[in-house]
């Protein structure tokens, strides 16, 4: 994942698009859920996306990590905010959480370096 997060995101988006075409009702409902769950409310969208990153870290879902990192970044999440959330992910996930937390930080840096 590290060093190629931008490519991972591109490939994942292509798979999502293919899935959306294959099952538009299911994907449309899922997309609505994602949009509703991650919009600004009492908690800002960037924070909600960082929570999603922490959950993805503990689930070991590399594509999910990259997807939610990109969304968190687009909502203005900082590297320092990510680091603090990753600390909580490690607390809750132990060794496996620390491995995916390190991958998440490297992917954030990769996305930041390729998106300007």
C-alpha positions, 0 to 999 in steps of 0.5 A: 500500500505504501508508495503506491496509494494513489494507484491503489485509489485509482484501481479501487475507484475503477472496481467501484465503478464496475460494481456500480454499473453491475448493481446500481441499486445496491451501490446507489444505496451504499453510496447514499449511506456513505454520503450520509454517514460522512457529512458534516454534522456535530462532528466534522466530515474530516473527523468522521473520515479519520474514524473510518480510517481507524476502523479500516486499520483495525479491519486490515482493509488496505483499500478502505484505508486509502479511500477514507484517507483520500476523503479525510484529506479532501475534507482538510484532515491534517497529518497530525490529526491522522497520527493522533487517530492512528494512535487510538487505532493502535491502542485498540488494535495492538500489533496488527493495528500498528502495522496497518497504522504505519501503512495508513501514514505512508499512504497519506504521505503518498497521496499528499505528495501526488496531489499537490 
